[in-house]
């Protein structure tokens, strides 16, 4: 695809647009539909800019994922190093040599990063302006802090009636003193405070007097009025000024006694209701009905209405009328002013309390980082400060996926450009596809994209360009999608409610007779039947693959109700890989481990013991559980005296599990993870959750078990809380690691940016997330913050306005979500849904309705289900209970499941934090270097540590008791080693995060008769089919390095052989092991072959001389 874009520009329908877009002197907004090669265009633009700047850092390229940033950086390097370079690439390489950029060896000089990464760097460089200490870490559980901040605020007010006390008391009264509902609302607002904090709290730096309170309300009222005025202007522009003037006359004539010159919301409401029907999803009126007698009984007015109705432009929709149907009054009442003031001050009080918690705990959340970055820029001399902080002035900005930016992020980009001057040659370039904007829940606002070329970018004139070539899909699919989505999306834009006009794609690829689409309608609402048909199609596609690399994907709108599809796949022995499809808390084995953990921590927790006794790990029947429940304490159900009436089977099971449970209860000196893991093995955890003929599922079971144990270990024994742990597990996803699966299963949101040969979209009748009216809206709009409030006694009309606006946005986003799903397909596309075919109109909240409204019913393939088949398929037994007579036998080496399931990532700074004051200088240096090399891999950046990070190390070393002189020498060595690593080709190859199965600083737990052992592998990945295992050594190397390197490597051969054995247990591929000496950036390969192992064992027995060093250790001077 990209080769075509590069070499065949003149042959594409949009060739001129592509040529224009890489002009480095002009600013552009590029609309790039699915499959149009936008990344290739970004790379070309970036290369052309490199040829025009003095330093690479003058270009800032923003992506929304680290993966996208890495891909773009990699493509730029490829563009600069390939044999058939473009003229721009040749000029860049010449400039790199002339100005000593050394760009290929120092790719970190290319500022291609996520917005979060850039903002974090900005905060680190401008701590005073951002008002954020460098020592603050990112919290892993911000919601807990939000709740604590709110609780502290309410408690403080209740006890002391301090500032804001009366206001918050009034808010609680508005909620009928339902503190839980009130708190949930405040948690949501704190989480989204970037939308309102800097706008509402500008005057709330200390004690608030009456004038400042009024100033806040005036600010909110002005934003409301501008919002309503913008709606009226937009409506007038949509239908034409002449049409509006005539409509105003109609309104005036129809209600002469109450007409207020279109200054009152009631006038606009009447106008809208004259032309649209009632209901949440109205249509344009074909005739006037009851309620409009003043018009229908007057022939002249009736004729006027008829002419107006017939002259409504085709591009105008009922939603355009809905936007003027419900408008709040221009002037706030005293009651509403008081309510708005109370809500605003409540939010401010809670945000101030949250800030105190941040300061006390030395932590922040992502929102605080973003807010701090905006604060860092919003000073009087921002451009000078920014250039000073970054050591360069940004001259060119590129933004990928621009349609997914929030208003706050767009304001950030504008602020970055505030110091630019007219005709200074600086440029702004954004690329994206508004038809693929599907992140409303992340505050993505389409108005940024739709208004960018008409003033949305305030300091640069931006030209709009369109790409149309589709390099992904075969012509049949391109044509069919053009036809379908022309009707689904419509032909007009509306930035406020998120309506996007459809933009067609041009077919580029050659036709393929095998390319097709299918629409399957299961006549009766039977999800099991639908799932069976989907599995049948997957099997058919799998068996008919043209190439082994052909990919199949099943894309769901939501994760709800999809278990029948997994069961159907399982019944046909079809393997799948689910990508974030199941929350960890919903995995059976995790729930059982959770119950066991709760029971061990609190022996009186009867609910935990009930759940444990019923699970496959134990398997006691309900009748026996009822008898056991008569025990007073939970632990007595297992360890108490035998009860009359228990079945023989239950007595056998209890006899089996008493030993492991008692051992776990008595081993209080061990960590909870250790006790739990040992009990789990001894109870038969490695055997209880196996599915017949399903190795992949069995592996996934154990992966998820270890995932839970790792999360449990992170919480710490002292802070164990069952509710907190449960909520945490409900926020993370289960592990799915099956790269050779027949089919991938994922949500449409996760599929965005991906492509598959064959795509299946089932469950067309699924609903998305239900839109419910919130008790409070704080919306950041181009006009400012709009605060709309809940009050039972005096409802705020603006609450309904924003609720209906949110509903409209959700409807349009549903259509775009369907577009994203359909455009993932390269070869074939299949839709499946189940509904009653007798229904003329399907539920408008579903994909089914969207497709059915655009295609004839005879295009569907109907699957008729006979009456006797209209029953749900019985669920098969997923898990088999373990044998009641099971006895655990400790394995001699490793547990019988993949070792990679025992990986536990470590925090990049965890090692250093745990450093004790008695550590020697070499070990302290080693810990710092290890942590920073891990940071480079995880952050996908070879950037050397900045002054802030070095200062952090200095402070931490000082806290460990090292004197000033020693610290200076230590940090010199650290920086020298890191510089050596980053500058060397070996180091760049070693730390490249794009390697297959890349991992760093991972812990492997192995089990033997003497207990478990933890092994830490510094770096591992697969390159060219070979597994590399690399251990870092930060030892100072003397001048006679060759001899010293061999001797040092010899010391670690047995350690690397042990690591190699670990990997051999989980995979079958060649293994190479090496020591990487950071002092000299030398990689020394160590022989871990069977011959070397035998020689080492013989030497240990005294039957062999020392291993021949020259034959065993080979320094790698350069990469093949």
N, C-alpha and C positions, 0 to 999 in steps of 0.2 A: 504493500500500500504506500509506504513512505517513499520508496524508490520511484514510484509512479509520480508522486507529488513533486519529487525533486527533479526528475529528468523529463517529465512530460507535461509541464505546466501549460504549454501552448495548446495542448489537445483537450483541456478541460473546459467546460462551459463557463467556469468562473475564473479563468486564467488571469484576466485583467485585474480582478479583485485581489488575487493572491500576489500578483506582482506589486500592486499598489501598497498592500499591507506591510511589505518589508521595507518601505521607504523610511529611513531612520530620522527624517526631518519632520515628519508629520505625525499627528496623534489620531488613533483610530479606535473605534468600537466595532468589533467583528462578530457577526452572528454566524455561528458554525454549527449546523445541525448534526445529528448523530452520524458518525462515520465519515465526516468531512475532512479529517486530518488536521485538526486544530493544533495538536501538539507539534506536528511537523512545522506548521506555520509559526508557532511560537519560537521554535528553535531557530528557524531561518531569520526571524526578526531579531532574535537575541544575537546571533552571529553578526548580522549587519550592524547592530549597535556596537558590538565589541570592536568592529573595524573603525568606529568613529569616536571612541572615547579615549581619554588619556590613561585611565585606570579602570580595570574591570569592576571595581567596587562602585563605580558611578552608576551602574545598572542594578536595579532591584527588581527581581522577578518573584512574584508571590503566587504560590500554589496553595491548595487547601488540604493537601495530605503530604506527609513525608515521602510516601511512595511516589507521588507525582513529581515532587521536587527531585528525587533521586533519578527518576526516569528522564526528566528533562536535562539534568546535568550530564547524565550518561550520553544522551543523544547529542548534546553539544560537543562533547569530547569526540564522539564518533565522527561528527561533521567536520571537525578540525583535523582529524588524523587519517581519514580515509584517503585512498589513492586519488580518486577523481574529485578533488576539492573544488568547491565553488570559488569564484573570484573573491567573494567576501571572506571565505575561510582562509584563502591564501594571504590576504591582506592582514587578517588577524594574526596568523602565525608570524608574519614578518614584523608586525607591531609588537607581538609578544617578545620576540628576540631583541628588537631594538630597544624596547623599554624595560627589558629584563623582567617581564611578567612571569616567565617560566610557567605558563598556564597549565600545561598538561601535567607537569609534576606537582603543581599547586592548585588543584581544582577548587580548593576551598575559597579561593579568591573570587569565584563566581557566586554572587549573592543570590542564589536560587533557594528559597526557603518558604516555609509556611508563615502565615501571618502571625500565628502564636509564637513561633520561633523568633521572628523579627521583633515583635513587641517585647518579648522576654529579654532579648539582647539590649533593646533600647532602655528598658528599666534598669538593667545592670549597669549601663554606661551613664545613666542620668539619675542616680539614686536621690539626689537632693530635689530635683525638679519633680520626680515621680512620687516622692514622699514614701518610698518603699525600701526597707532595709535589705541589704544584700544577703543577710543571714536567713531570711524567711524561706521556708520550703513550701512546696505544693502539698496541700492537704489531700488525703485520699478519701475523706468522707466529709465533704463540705456541708451536707444536709444536717449533720449532727451539730455543727457550729451554728447554722442558721437557727435551729430549734433552741439551742442554748441561749443565743443572743435575744431571741424573742421572749423566752422564759425569764431571763434576767431583767429585761425591760419591764415586763408586766409585774414582776415581783417588786422591783424598785419603786415603781409607781404606786403599787398597792400599799407598800409599807411607808413610803415617804411623801407621796403625792408631789413629787418633784416636777420639773418642767415637762410639759406635754401630758400631765396626769389627767386633767379634765378632758383633753381631746381623746385620749385613748379610752377613757371610761365611756365617752359618748359613742365611740366606735363599737365597743363591746355591747352597748345597749342596742345599737343598730342590728347586731347579730343575735339579739335575744340572749346575750351573755353565753353564747355557745363558743366557749374558748377554743375548742378543738378546731371548729370550722374557721374561726378567726385566725388561728395559728397557721393552719394549712395555707390560707390565703397569703399571709405574710411570708411564709417560707418561699412560696412561688415568686413573690415580688423581690425578695432578696436575691434569689437565684438569677433573676432577670434585671438586676438593678442597673446594669449598664444602659438599659433603655431609658432610665429616668433620673438616676442619681445626680449626674453632673448638671442636669437641667433644672431639677426641682430644688436641689440642695445648694445652689450657688450662693444663697443668702443665709445658709444654715451652718455657719462655722462656729457659732457659739450660742449664747442665750438669744432667743428670738423675741423682739418686741412686737407690738401690734402692727407697726408699719411694715415690718419684714414679713409678717404673716400675710398681710394684704398684698404685698408684692408677689408672693408665691401664687396666691389665688389669681391675681391679675395676669400673671404669666400663663397660668392654665386656661383662663378664660379667653385670652388672646389666641392661643393655639386652637381652641375649639372653633372660634369664629372664623379663623383662616381656613380651617378644615372644611367647614360648611360652605364658605364662599368658593373654595376650590371645587367642591362638588357641583355647585350651581354653574360655575363657569364651564366645567367639563360637560355638563348636560347641554348647555347652550351650544357648545362647540360640536357636540355629537349630532344634534338634530337640526342645527342652523339657527342663526339669530332671527331670521324672518319667521320661521316656524314658532319659535318661542314668543315673539311679539304677538302673533295671532293667538297663541295659547293663553297668554296673559289676558288678552281681551275676553277670551271665552270664560276664564275663571272669574274675571270682574263682573261679567254679565250674569253668570250663573249664581254668584253669591254677593250681590251688591251691598248688602248690609254688613257683611263681615270681612269684605276684601280690604287688605292692608297694603296694597301696592307691592305684593310679592316680598314683603319684608318680614312676614310672619310665617313660621313653619306650616301653619294650617293652610295657607294658600298653595304651598308646594305639595302638601299632602293631597289636596283636592285635585290638583293638576295631574298628579301621578295616577290617582285612582280613577280618573276619567279614561285612562288609556290602558290600564293593566287590570287583570282579574285579581280576585282575592286569593289568599293562600301564601304559603312560604315559597312556593315555586310557581309564580304567576305566569300567565301568557298575555300577549297583546290582545286587547278586546276586539271582537268582531262586531259587537253591538253594545249599546248601553242598556243596563238592566235597572231593576228597582233601586231607588236611592238617588237617581239623577233626574228627577221630574222637572226641575227648573230648566233642564236642557231638552229632554225628550218632548216636553209639552210646548216648546217654542220652536217652530219650524226653522227659523233663521239660525238659532243656536244649534239645532240638530244638524243642519246642513254644514255649519261651521265645524262642528265636531267631526262629521263624516269626512270632510276634506282634510282636516288635520290628521285623522287616523290613517287615511289612505296615503298621505304624503310622508309618513314616518320613514326615514331612510332604512334600507335593508340591513345596514350595519348596526342599527340601534336594537338593543335587546331589552327584554323586560327588566333586567338588572339595572339598566341605565335609569329607568323610572324608579326602581326601588331605592336607589341611592338618594333621590330627592323626596321620597315618600315619608321618611322618618328623619327629621332634623330637629335638633334641640333648639330652644329659644336662644336668641342672640345674647340676651342679658341674663346672667345668673341671678336667681332669687337669693335673698338673704339666707334662707335655709340651705340652699345648695352651696353657697359660698362657705358657710360654716362646715358643712359636710366635707367639701373638698379640702378645706384647711385642715380638718381633723385627720383625714386620711394621709395627706401629704406629710404632716408633722409626725404621725405614727410611723410612717416609712422611714423618715429621717432619724427618729429616735432609735429604731431597730438597727439601721445601718451604722449608726454611731456606736452602738453596743457591739455589733459585729466587728467593727474596727478595733475595739478594745480587746476582743478575744484574739484577733489576729496578732496584735502586739504582744499579748500575754503568752500565746502559744508559739510565736515566731513562725506562723504559717500563713498562707494565703490560698485563695481559690483562683481558678482561671479568670473569673470575672474581674477580680481585683487586679490581676496582672494587666488585663486590657484597659481597665480604668486608669491604672497608674501610667501606662504608656501614653494615653491621651493627655494626662496631666503633664507628662514630661514634655510634650510638644506645645502645650498651650501656655507659653510664656511670651513676654513681649518680643524677645529676640530669638524666637524659636529656630529660624533657619541657621543662625550663627551657632546656637547651642547644639543643634543637630549635627552640623558639619564638624564641630569640635569633638563631639562625643563619638562620632563614627569614623573620624579621621579622613573623611571624604564628603563631598556634597553629592547627593543623589540627583542625577540629571535625567534619568529615564526610568519609568516605572512600567512594568508589565504585570497584568493580573490575569490569571487563568480562572475559569469557572466563575466569571464575574456575576452571573445570574444568581449565584448562591451567597452573595455578600449581604450582610445586614446593613441597616441604615447607619449604625454606629461604626461599622468597618469602613463604609464608604466615606463617612466623615473623617475617619483616620487617614485615608488616602488623600482626601482634599487638604487636610492639615499638613501632611507631608509636603504638599506642593505650594503652600501658602507663600513661601519665600521666592518662588519662581517669578521671573520678570518676563514681560512680553518680548517676543522675538529673541529669547535667550537660547533657543535651539533645544530646550528640554521637551520631552514627549511623554505622553501617557497612552498606554496601549492596553486594551482589555478585550478578552475573547471569551465567548461562552455561548450558550444556547438557552434562551428563555423558555423554549418548549421543554427543556429538561430541568426546570426549576422545581424541585420536589422537597425542599427542606424548610417549609414554613415553620415546622416545630423547632427549628434552630434560629428562628427570626430572620431567615432569608427574605429579602424584600425585592420583588421584581421591579419596583419603581426605579431602583438604581440603574438597571440595564435599560429599561424603556425610556428613561429620561436623560441618559448620559449624553446623548448628542444634541440635547436641547437645553443645556444649562446645568445638567446634573453634575458635571465636572466643572467647578466654578472658575478654575484658573487656566483652563486650556480649551481651545476649540477642538472638538472631537468629531471626526468624520465617520459616518456609518458605512460599513461594507458588509456584504452578504456572501458566504460560501454556499454552494449548492451541490457540489459533487459528493456522491456517496461511494466511498471506496470499500465499504464493509459488506453490504447486502447485494444479493443478485437482483437483476432488473425486475423479476416478477414481484419480489417483496417490496422493492422501492415503489413500484407503481401501485401496488395494493395499499401500502401505507399512505401514499399520497392521497389516494381516493378516500380512505377511511378518515384520516385525521383532518382533511380539509373541512369535513362536516363536524367532527368532534370538537376541534379547537376554534373554528370560526375564522373570520376574516378581519377582526378589529382588536386593537390593544386597549386595555384599560389598566393603567398602572395601579390604581388604588385597590381594586378588587382582584388583581392578579390574572386578568384575562390576557392571553397572548394570541396574536394572529398566527395562523399556520403558515409556515414557509416550506415550500416544496423542495424535494431533493431530486437531483439528476442522476440517472443510472450511469455508471461508468464501467462496471465489470461486464464480462461477456455473459450472455444468457446461458443458463444451465437447465436442461430438461428435468433434472431431479429437484429443482427448487420449486417449492409449493407452500401453500398455507392450508389450514383446515379449521373449521368451526364445528365443534361437537356439542350438541344440546342433549343432555340427559333429561328425558321428559318429566320424570318424577323427582322431587327433591330427595334424592338418595345419594349422599356423599360417598358411601362405600362403592356404589356402582360407578360413580364418576372416577374414584380413585383407581378402581380396577381397570378402567379404560385407559387412564393415564399410564399405569404400569405396563399395560399391553403395548402402548405406543413407544414407551422407552425401550422395551425389549426389542421391538421391531427396528427402531433406529439403531440400537446397539448392534444388532446382528447384521445390519445392512450398511455398516460404516464403510465409506469409500476409502478412508485413510484411518490408520490406527490412532492418529492424533485428533480425529474429529471429536468435538465436544458436545455434550448434551446438558441442558440445564432446565430445571423446573423452577419457575419464578412465582412466588406468592405475594399477594398484596399485604397480608399480615401473617403472623405466626399462629393465629388462633385457629383451632379446629383442623389441623393438618395431619394429626396422627393417623387417620385412615389411609393417607397416601403413603406413609412410611410402611404401614402394615401390608399394603398392596405390593410395594416394591419388594418387601421381605419375602412375600409369598412366592415371588418369581425369581428369588435368588439374585436380585439386582442390588449391587452395592451402591451406596451413595455417600457423598460427603456434604454434610450440612454446615453451612457457614453462618454462625451465630443464630441458629434456629431455635435453640432451647436454653432457657435460663438454668444456671447450675443448680438452683434450688429445686427445680422440677425433675431432676434426674433421680430415679429411684435409689440408686446406690448412695447418692449424696444425702438424700433425705434419711436414709438408714444410718449412715455414719453420723449425721447431725444428731439423730435421736440417741445414738450410743454416747456421743460426746456429752450431750445434756444429762444423760443418766449418770455418767461417771462424775461429772461436776456436782450434780445435785441428786444424791441417791433417793431423795423423797419425791422427785418429779415423776409422778405416776403416769402422766401423759407420755413422757419420753419412754418409759419402760413398756407401756402398752404398744407403742409404735415399733419398738425394737422386737418385742416378742412376736408380732404379727409379720414381720418382714421376712424375705426369703433366707436371710442369714440365720434365722431361728426357726420360724415356720410353725408356731403353735396355733391350733384352730380356735375359732371364736368361742366355742362352747367351753373350752378350757380357760380361755382368757377371762370369761365371766366368773369362773370359780376363783381364779387367782386374784381378781379385782377386790375380793373381800379382805385381802391383806391391808393393813393400815398404811404401810410405807411401800413405795415403789420397789426398793431394793429387796424387800421381803418376798416379792413375787418370784425372785430368782434364788435368793440365798436363804429364805425362811423355811420353816418346817413343811413337810409334804402335807397336802390337803386332801381330804376325802373327795372322791368323785372325779379326780383327774384321770384322764385316759392314760393307757400304758405308753402311748406315743408321746404325750406331753411329759410324762415322768422321765422317759428316755432323753428327750431333748433337754430338759432342765438339768439332768445329770451331766449331759455333754457340755453345757455352757457355763456351769457353775465355776469350773476351774479357771478358764480365761477371765471371767468377770471378777472373781475374787482376787486373782493376781493383779488385774488392772486397778482394783480398788486399793490394794495394799501397796502399790508401787508409787507412792506419792512423791518419792524423790525424783521420779522421771517427769519429763515434760508431758503435757496432755497429749501432744501429737504422738509421742513415743508410746504412751500407754494405749492410746486409741489404735494406733497402727498394729501394735503387737496383738491386742485383743481381736482386732479385725481378722488378721491372718489366722490366729488360733481358732476363731469361731468358724473359719472356712470362707472368708471373704473372697479369696482368690478362686473359689469354686462355685459359689452360690449364685452368681449372676451370669452364667454362661447361657447362650442361646444355641440351640442345635444348628449345626452347619452354618454358623455365622461368626467367623473368626474376627471380622472387622468390628462387629458389635461388641464382642467380648473384649477386644483391645480397647475400644472406646470406653467401656465400663471402667476399666482399670485406669485409663487416662484421667477420667473424671474423679475417681477416688483420690488419686494423687493431687489433682487440682484442688479438691476440697481440703486435703491435709495441708497443702501449702498455704491456703488462705487461712486456715485455722492457726497455723504456726505464726503467721504475720500478726494476728490479733493479740497474741501473747496470753499466757495462762492467767496472769493477774487481772487482765481486763476482759475476761470472758463474760459475755452477756448473750444469752440465747436469742433475744429479740434483735439486738444489734447485728449479731452474726447472720441471722436469718435474712434480715433486710439487705445485708451486704451480698449474700449469695443470690438474692433476687435481682441484683443489679449487674451480675456478670454472667457470661455465657459459658456453656459447657464446651468441652474440648472435642473437636472432630478432626482427626488427622488420618486421612485415607487418600493420599494423592492418586492412587490407581483406581478410584471409584468409577463405576459406569456412568454416573450422573451426579451433577452438583445440584444441591437444593438450597435456595437462598431467597431472601426477600428482594423485591424490585429495588429497594433503596440500596441494598448491598451489591446489586448487580450493576448499578450505574457506573459507567466507565469500562465495563467488561463487554466481551462479545463471545458468542457461542455459535457453533455450526447449526445446532438445532435447539430451538427454544419452545418450551411448553408453558403456557400460562393457564393453570387450572383455577377452580374455585372462583369463577366469575361472579358468583352471587355473594361473595364475601363483602362485608361492610368494613370501612376504615374506622379509624378512631372517632367515636361519637363526639360531636361538637356540643358542649354544654355551656350554658351561660355562666361566666365566672362572676364571683362577687365583687371583683375589682379588676379594672383594665388600666394599665399604664402603658400606652402605646407611643413609641417614638415615631413621629411622622416627619415629613419634610417641613411641617409647620411648627414643630415643637412637640412637647409631651402632652398627650391628651389623657387626663385622668377621669375615669368614669366609675361611679361608686354605687354600692348597694346600700339601700336604706329602706326598710319596710314601710316606715311611716311616710316617706316622701321620695318615691322612686325617681331616679335620674334618667331622663330620656336618652342621654348619651350612652348609657349601658346597653340599651337595645340597638342603637345605631352600630356600635362596635361589635356586638354579638352577631348581627346580621351581616356585617362586613366580613367577619371571620368565617361565617357559613359560606358566603360567596367565594371567598378565597379557597376554602376547602374543596368546593365543587370544581373549581377550575384546576386545582392541583391534582385532583383525582384524574382528570382528563390527561394531564401531563404525565402522571404516573403510568397510565396505560401506554402513552407514547414511548416512554423510556423502556417499558417491557418489550414492546413490539420491535423496537429498533436495536435490540441486542442481537437479533437473529441474522446470521449470514446466509443460511441455505434454506431452512424450513422453519415455519412458525405455526404453532397449534394452540387453539383456545378451547377450553373445556368449561362447561357450566351446567348446573342443574336447576331447573325451574319448571313450573307448570306451563306447557306450551299453549294452553288455552288463554293465558293472560295476554291481552293486547298491549299492555304497557307494563314493563318491568320496573322494579324499584329503582328510582333515579339515583340512588346512592351507590349503585354497583357498576362495575365494568360491563356486566351483562347488558344493562340498559344503554350504555354508550354505544356499544357495538351494534346492538339490535336496532337502534334508532337510525343507523347508517347503512345497513345491509338488508336485503330482502330475506324474508324467512326461508325462502327456498334455497338460500346459500348454505344454510345450516344442515349438518348431517344429524338427523334426529335418531337418538337411541331409545327405542320404545321398550318400556319395562312392563312386563305383564303384571296383572294384579297380584298374583300369588308370589311374585318376586319382590313386592314392595315392602320388604322388611329389612331392617338393618342386619348386616352380617354380624354374626356373633364374634366377639373379640376372642382371638386365640390366646392361650396362656403365654404371656411374654416371658416370664421368668419361671424357672423351675426351682422349687424349694430344695434346700440342701438335704442330703440323707441324714435322718435323725441320728444315725450311728457314726457320723463323720468324726474322724480323729485327725488332728493336725500333726503332721510330721515336718519338722524343720528341714528346709532344703540345705544342701551342702554349700551352695554358692549364692544364687540369685533367686528371687521369687519368680514364678512361672508367668511373667508377663513382660512386655517390652521395657527395656531399661529407659528408653526415652520418655516413658510415662513418669519417671521419677525426677524429671528436671525441675529445679526450683530456681527461677531467676533471682538474682540478688540486686539490691539497690546499687546504683553506680557509686554511691558514697558510703555504703554500709560498712565496708571493710575499714575505711579510714575512721569512721565515727567510733567504731568499737576499739580503736587503738588505745592501749593503756600507756600510762606515763613511763613505764619501765621499758618500753620497746627501744631497741637499738636504732641508731641512725640509719643503717642500711635497710632495716625492715620498714621504718617509717617512709623512706623514699620509695621502697617497693610498693607499699600500699597506695601512695599517691599516684604513682605512674600507672599501676594496674587500674585504679579507678578512672583515671582520665582516658586511658586507652579504651576502656569499656564505654565511657561517655561518647567517644568519637564514633564507635560502632552503632550504639543505640540511637544517637542523635543524627546519624548519617551525615556527619560533618567532620572533615579533617582539620577544622579550624583549631589553631593553637589556643591554649587558655589565655583569656584576657586578664587585664590587671585586677579586675574584681575577683576572679577565681583565684589568682595567685595570692591576693590579700586574704581571702578566706582560708587558704592553706596556712598562711603565716599565722593567723589568729589561732587556728586549731593546733598548730605545732607549739605555739606559745602556751596554750592551755595544757599541753601534755608535758610541760616542764623543760623544753629545750630552750637554751639561751639564745639571745639575739644573733650572735655571731654564727652559732651552729645552724640556726634557721636560715640565715642568708646563704650559707654554703650548701645546705640541703636543697633549697629552692633553685639555686644555680644548677645543681646537678639534675634536678627534675626537669627544668626547662631545657637544658642541653640535650637530655635524652629524648624528650618529646619532639624537639626540633629535628633531631637526627632521624627519628622514626618517620615523621611527616614528610621530610624532604627526600627520603629514600624510596625508590621504586618498590623494594621489598615491603617496606612499611605500608605503602599505599595499597599494594595488592593484599597484604595480610588483613588490613582493616576495612577492606571494601565490603560494605554491608549488603551489596547485591549478590554476593556469592549464594549459591544454593544452600539451603539449610544453615544459614549463617546464625551463629550463637556465640555469646561471650560471657565469661564468668558464670558458668552454670554448675550447679551442684548435682552430683549423682549419688544416690543412696544405695548401697549394696548391703546384702544380708548374709551373714554366715553364722556358724554355730556360736561364735563369741559375741554376737550382736550385730548392729549396723555400723557402717563406715561411710563417711561423707567424703567424696572426692570432688575437687573443684578443677574444672577444665577452663583454662584462661581463654582459649579461642579454638573454635572448630567450625568447619564448613566443608562443602563439597566443591571441588574444582576439577572440571574435565573428567568427571566420573570417579575421582579419587577423594576419599575422606581425609582431610588434614586435621591433625590434633597438634596444637601448638601451645607450649608453656612459655610464659614470659620470665626472663631473668634480668634483674636490674643491677646485677653485680658490676662493679667497676672492672674494666678489662685492661690489663697492662699492655705495654707496647708490643710485646711478642705475642700478639693476639692469636695467631694460628694455633700455637701449642696450647695456650690457655683455653681457647674455645673448645678444643677437643677434650681437654681434661674436665672442664666444667660440664660439658654435655654428658660425659661418661658417668658423672655423679647422679644423673637423673634418668638413666636408661630404664631401670626397673619401674620407676614411676610411670613413664610413658608406655611401657609394656602393659601395665595395669589398666591405663586408660584405653589402650587399643583393645584389650579383652572386653571391656565394657561395650564398645561399639560393635565388636564382632557378634555379641549376643543379640543385637537388634537389627543388624543389616548385613548384607552380603556384597561388599564392594572392597576394592583395594584400599589399604590404609597407609598413610605416611604420617610420621610423627617428627616433630622438630622442636628445638629450643630457639627462642628468639631473644637475642641479647640486645636489649634496648640501648645499652651504652654505645654500641657500635653499629646498630641496625643490621646485624648479621643473623641470618637464619641457618641453623646447623641441623641437618637432618640426622635422625637417630634411627638405627635399625631396630625395628620391632617385629621382625619376621620370626617364624617358628625356630629357625636355626639360631637366631640370636637369643631367644628365650631358653633354648636347650643349653646353649653355651653358658648363659648366666646361671642356670640352675646347677650345671656341672661345677662351675667355679665355686658356687656357694657350698657344694659338697666337698670341695678340695680336690676334685678329679680333673681339673682343667686349669691351664694357665690363664692369665688375663686375656680378655678379648682384644683382638688386634684392632687398635684404635684407628689406624689408617683405613682399614676396610669397613669400619662401622660408621664413622662420623664423617659426613661430607658437607662442608659449608656451601650454601647455595649463594653464589655471587650475583647471579642474575636470573630472571625468570625466562623459562623457555618460551 
